[in-house]
Amino acid sequence: MDVCRKLVVFQLLFTFFKVAACSDVSIIGGKKVKKQAPWMVSIQKDQRHTCGGILIQDQWVLTAAHCKSEPKESVTVLMGTLSLKKLKHGAQRVGILSYEHPKKFSLKTKQDDIMLIKLNKKVKVKPKKIPIKEQDVPPGTKCVVTGWGITDSKVMKPSDNLQMLEVSVIDRDLCNCYYNHDPLITKDMLCAGNKLEKRGVCLGDSGGPLECKKNIVGLVSGSRGCGDLKKPTVYTFLSTSHILWINSILKKQFNSTTF
């Protein structure tokens, strides 16, 4: 039996026992976020949700590179709300100035699927700090992914309410087996999934945060299908190279506006 087959069989057996132990769980998918997270943003085109993102400075949003939409004039960022429809006091909608993403970003390989969006003005919302250095996230670590993505694949529209789901980090070698190395899961990526069927991210969750032990460690890059145990979600990992890239963009922009 080859290495990939051994890894997959072990994972399926482990999942079987987890499902048996949790057979009384009746909620499919995530659950509503109740605690306000003002830094969690909805990136919208023509005021329709397309991706999630994270406000990391008063004028900068971190998201996935494949969330880039043109023309920029049609894109806004909504923050300070849990609901996309019932906006309460404190919600803000802001336009954007520019996009920044690594030159090596590839939609096919998922390499460097990370992007910074510069807002057209500074906002009075407390940002979420990202780690100053790469965080070790071993397989089995329990994390939380958050987003306004589709909650029912038969109803192709985003969730009105911000959702969250607990997931577990999956070994990169196992994830490569699941995807047959297409895309190749590198050290700049992470994989994570739920142990139950039909629980996972879907369209509209791209760019949203993966939090492990309250630290942002990754961004939703994508998956094949929604909640497929054999196709766990691929995340852009906030690796050393990605953190250095983020800091270089922010530093360059700061220096360009300093006299």
C-alpha positions as CSV (number, residue, x, y, z in Angstrom):
1,M,0.0,0.0,0.0
2,D,1.5,3.3,-1.0
3,V,2.0,6.3,1.3
4,C,-1.0,8.2,0.1
5,R,-3.4,5.3,0.4
6,K,-2.2,4.6,3.9
7,L,-2.7,8.2,4.9
8,V,-6.2,8.4,3.4
9,V,-7.3,5.1,4.9
10,F,-6.1,6.2,8.4
11,Q,-7.9,9.5,8.0
12,L,-11.2,7.9,6.9
13,L,-11.1,5.4,9.8
14,F,-10.4,8.3,12.2
15,T,-13.3,10.3,10.7
16,F,-15.6,7.3,11.0
17,F,-15.1,7.0,14.7
18,K,-15.4,10.8,15.2
19,V,-18.8,10.8,13.3
20,A,-20.0,7.9,15.4
21,A,-19.1,9.7,18.5
22,C,-20.9,12.9,17.3
23,S,-24.0,11.3,15.7
24,D,-26.3,13.5,17.8
25,V,-25.1,16.7,16.1
26,S,-28.0,18.0,14.1
27,I,-26.7,21.4,12.8
28,I,-25.3,21.1,9.2
29,G,-22.7,23.7,8.4
30,G,-21.6,26.6,10.7
31,K,-23.4,28.6,13.3
32,K,-24.1,32.3,13.6
33,V,-21.4,34.6,15.0
34,K,-22.9,36.4,18.0
35,K,-19.9,38.5,19.2
36,Q,-19.1,41.5,17.1
37,A,-15.9,41.4,15.1
38,P,-15.7,44.8,13.5
39,W,-12.4,43.9,11.7
40,M,-14.2,41.2,9.7
41,V,-15.1,42.7,6.4
42,S,-17.3,41.9,3.5
43,I,-15.8,42.8,0.1
44,Q,-18.6,43.7,-2.3
45,K,-19.0,44.4,-6.0
46,D,-22.0,46.6,-6.8
47,Q,-23.0,46.1,-3.1
48,R,-23.2,42.3,-3.4
49,H,-20.9,40.2,-1.2
50,T,-18.1,38.4,-3.0
51,C,-15.4,37.7,-0.5
52,G,-14.4,38.1,3.1
53,G,-11.4,39.9,4.4
54,I,-9.6,41.3,7.5
55,L,-9.0,44.9,8.5
56,I,-5.3,44.8,9.6
57,Q,-4.7,48.6,9.7
58,D,-6.9,51.6,9.5
59,Q,-6.6,51.8,5.7
60,W,-5.7,48.2,4.8
61,V,-7.6,45.0,4.3
62,L,-6.0,41.5,3.9
63,T,-7.8,39.0,1.7
64,A,-7.1,36.4,-1.1
65,A,-5.7,37.6,-4.4
66,H,-8.4,35.8,-6.4
67,C,-10.9,38.2,-4.8
68,K,-9.7,41.0,-7.0
69,S,-12.6,42.7,-8.9
70,E,-12.6,45.3,-11.6
71,P,-13.4,48.1,-12.1
72,K,-12.3,49.3,-8.6
73,E,-15.0,51.9,-8.6
74,S,-17.6,49.2,-8.3
75,V,-16.0,47.6,-5.2
76,T,-16.7,48.6,-1.6
77,V,-15.7,47.1,1.8
78,L,-18.4,46.8,4.5
79,M,-17.3,46.4,8.1
80,G,-18.6,46.7,11.6
81,T,-21.6,44.4,11.1
82,L,-22.6,40.8,11.6
83,S,-25.5,41.1,9.1
84,L,-25.2,42.1,5.5
85,K,-28.8,43.4,5.4
86,K,-29.6,44.8,8.9
87,L,-26.8,47.3,9.3
88,K,-26.6,48.8,12.8
89,H,-24.9,51.9,14.1
90,G,-21.2,51.5,13.6
91,A,-21.3,49.8,10.2
92,Q,-19.2,51.4,7.6
93,R,-19.0,51.1,3.8
94,V,-15.8,52.3,2.2
95,G,-14.4,52.5,-1.3
96,I,-11.0,51.3,-2.4
97,L,-7.9,52.9,-3.9
98,S,-5.7,50.0,-5.0
99,Y,-4.9,46.3,-4.9
100,E,-1.5,44.8,-4.0
101,H,-0.6,41.1,-4.5
102,P,2.6,39.1,-5.1
103,K,3.8,38.9,-8.7
104,K,4.0,35.1,-8.4
105,F,0.3,34.8,-7.6
106,S,-1.3,32.0,-9.6
107,L,-5.0,31.2,-9.8
108,K,-4.1,27.7,-11.1
109,T,-1.6,26.7,-8.5
110,K,-3.0,28.8,-5.6
111,Q,0.6,30.1,-5.1
112,D,0.7,33.4,-3.1
113,D,-3.1,33.7,-3.1
114,I,-2.9,36.8,-0.8
115,M,-3.8,40.4,-1.4
116,L,-3.9,43.8,0.3
117,I,-6.6,46.3,-0.5
118,K,-6.0,50.0,0.3
119,L,-9.2,51.8,1.3
120,N,-9.9,55.3,0.0
121,K,-9.9,56.6,3.6
122,K,-8.8,55.6,7.1
123,V,-11.6,54.1,9.2
124,K,-12.4,54.3,12.9
125,V,-12.5,50.5,13.4
126,K,-10.1,48.6,15.6
127,P,-8.1,46.4,13.3
128,K,-7.1,42.8,13.9
129,K,-3.4,42.3,14.4
130,I,-1.7,39.5,12.4
131,P,1.2,37.6,13.9
132,I,4.6,39.3,13.8
133,K,6.2,36.0,12.8
134,E,5.0,32.6,11.4
135,Q,3.0,30.6,13.9
136,D,3.5,26.8,14.1
137,V,0.1,25.1,13.4
138,P,0.6,21.3,13.7
139,P,-1.9,18.8,12.2
140,G,-4.9,18.3,14.5
141,T,-4.9,21.9,15.7
142,K,-8.5,23.1,16.2
143,C,-9.3,26.4,14.5
144,V,-12.2,28.5,13.4
145,V,-13.1,29.8,9.9
146,T,-15.5,32.7,9.5
147,G,-17.4,34.1,6.5
148,W,-20.6,35.1,4.8
149,G,-20.4,32.5,2.2
150,I,-23.2,30.2,0.8
151,T,-24.7,28.0,3.5
152,D,-26.8,25.9,1.1
153,S,-25.2,24.9,-2.3
154,K,-28.7,24.7,-3.8
155,V,-29.4,28.3,-2.9
156,M,-26.6,30.3,-4.5
157,K,-26.6,33.4,-2.4
158,P,-24.4,34.5,0.6
159,S,-25.5,34.2,4.1
160,D,-27.0,37.3,5.6
161,N,-25.5,36.5,9.0
162,L,-21.8,36.0,9.6
163,Q,-21.1,32.3,10.2
164,M,-18.3,30.4,11.9
165,L,-17.2,26.8,11.8
166,E,-14.7,24.8,13.8
167,V,-12.2,22.9,11.6
168,S,-9.0,20.9,12.2
169,V,-5.7,21.4,10.5
170,I,-4.8,18.5,8.2
171,D,-1.3,17.2,7.5
172,R,0.1,18.7,4.2
173,D,1.2,15.3,2.9
174,L,-2.3,13.9,3.4
175,C,-3.9,17.0,1.8
176,N,-1.6,16.5,-1.2
177,C,-2.8,12.9,-1.4
178,Y,-6.5,14.1,-1.4
179,Y,-5.8,16.6,-4.2
180,N,-3.3,14.4,-6.1
181,H,-0.8,17.3,-5.8
182,D,-3.2,19.6,-7.9
183,P,-2.8,22.1,-6.4
184,L,0.5,21.3,-4.7
185,I,0.2,22.1,-1.0
186,T,3.4,24.0,-0.1
187,K,4.8,25.3,3.1
188,D,3.0,28.6,2.3
189,M,-0.4,26.9,2.4
190,L,-2.5,25.0,5.0
191,C,-5.3,22.6,4.8
192,A,-8.2,22.2,7.3
193,G,-11.6,20.6,7.4
194,N,-14.4,19.5,9.6
195,K,-14.7,15.8,10.6
196,L,-18.4,15.6,9.5
197,E,-19.9,15.6,6.0
198,K,-21.3,18.8,4.5
199,R,-19.5,21.1,6.9
200,G,-17.0,23.5,5.4
201,V,-16.5,26.7,3.4
202,C,-18.3,27.5,0.2
203,L,-18.5,30.3,-2.4
204,G,-18.2,33.7,-0.8
205,D,-16.0,32.6,2.1
206,S,-12.7,33.2,0.1
207,G,-10.4,35.7,1.8
208,G,-11.9,35.1,5.2
209,P,-9.7,34.3,8.3
210,L,-8.6,31.0,9.7
211,E,-8.0,31.6,13.5
212,C,-6.1,29.2,15.6
213,K,-5.8,29.9,19.3
214,K,-7.1,33.4,18.5
215,N,-4.3,34.1,16.0
216,I,-5.0,34.7,12.3
217,V,-2.9,32.1,10.6
218,G,-4.5,31.8,7.2
219,L,-6.9,33.0,4.6
220,V,-9.5,30.9,2.7
221,S,-8.1,30.2,-0.7
222,G,-10.6,27.6,-1.9
223,S,-11.7,24.0,-2.2
224,R,-13.5,21.7,-4.6
225,G,-17.1,21.4,-3.6
226,C,-18.4,22.5,-0.2
227,G,-17.9,20.3,2.8
228,D,-16.4,17.3,1.0
229,L,-14.3,15.3,3.5
230,K,-11.9,14.2,0.7
231,K,-11.4,17.8,-0.5
232,P,-10.5,19.9,2.6
233,T,-10.2,23.6,2.3
234,V,-6.9,25.0,1.1
235,Y,-5.8,28.2,3.0
236,T,-3.1,30.7,2.3
237,F,-0.8,30.3,5.3
238,L,0.7,33.4,6.9
239,S,4.1,32.0,6.5
240,T,7.4,33.9,7.0
241,S,7.5,34.9,3.3
242,H,3.8,36.1,3.3
243,I,4.3,38.1,6.6
244,L,7.5,39.7,5.1
245,W,5.6,40.6,1.9
246,I,2.7,42.2,3.9
247,N,5.1,44.3,6.0
248,S,7.1,45.4,2.9
249,I,3.9,46.7,1.2
250,L,2.7,48.5,4.3
251,K,6.2,50.0,4.9
252,K,6.5,51.1,1.3
253,Q,3.1,52.8,1.4
254,F,3.9,54.5,4.8
255,N,7.3,55.9,3.5
256,S,5.6,57.2,0.3
257,T,3.3,59.4,2.4
258,T,5.8,60.6,4.9
259,F,7.5,64.0,4.3
